[in-house]
Amino acid sequence: MKKKENLWDLLKRLDEEAGQLNVHLSEANRYFDDTSKATKKLVEKHEKDMHKIIGKIRKALKPLARQTKKKDKEN
C-alpha cells in the first residue's frame, strides 16, 4: 500500500520534478541549437554550391544565346 504524503512532501517532490524538467529542457534546447546551427551551415553550403553551378550554366549558355540571336537576325 502506498504511504500517504502530506502537503510538504508533495511540494518537495513537485519542486524536485520541476528541477529535473528544467534540466532536461535546457539540455534539449542546447541540442536543438547545436543542430540548428549545423543545419544552417549545411543549407548555406548547398545554396552557395547551387549558385556556383548556376553561374557556370549561364556562362556555358552565353555562346548558345549568341548563336540564337545571330540565327534570328539572319531570318
N, C-alpha and C positions, 0 to 999 in steps of 0.2 A: 504494500500500500504506500502511496506517495505521501510524504510528510507535508503538512500544511505550512505554507510560508507566510510570514507576517509581511506587512506593508514595507518595512525597511529592507527586508531580504529581497523582496520583489524589485524595489527601486535600485538596490545594489546590483542585482542581476541585469536589470534593464540598462543600467549605466555601463556595465561590462560589455553587454551585447552591442550597445551603440558605439562603444570604443572600437570593438572589433570590426564593426561595419565600416566605420570611418577609415580604419587602416586598410581594409580591402578596397574600398572605393578609391582611396588615394593611390594604391598600387595599380588598380585598373586604369585610372586616369593617366598615370605615368606610362603604362604600356601603350595606351591609346595615343598619347602624344608622341612617343618614340616611333610608333608605327605610322602615324600620320606624317611625321617629318620624312621618314624613309620613303613613303609612298609619294609624297610631293616631289622629292628629288628624282624618283624614278619617272614620274609623269613629265617633269620638266626635261629630263634627258631625252625621252621619246619625242617630245614636242620639238626640241632642238634638232634631233636627227631627222624628223619629218620635214622641217623647214630647209635643212640642207639638201635633202632629196628633191624637194620641190624646186629649189634653186637650180639644181643640176638638170632637172627635167626642162625647166624654162630655157636654160642655156642650150640644151640639146635641141629644143624645138625652134629656136630662132632661125636657123638656116631653112628649116621646113616652111616657116611662115614667110620668109623672103621669097622662096620659090613659088609659093602660092600667090603672093602679091604679083610677081612677075607674070605668072600664067593668067591671072585676072586682067592685068593691063594689056596683055597681048590679045586677049579675046575681046 
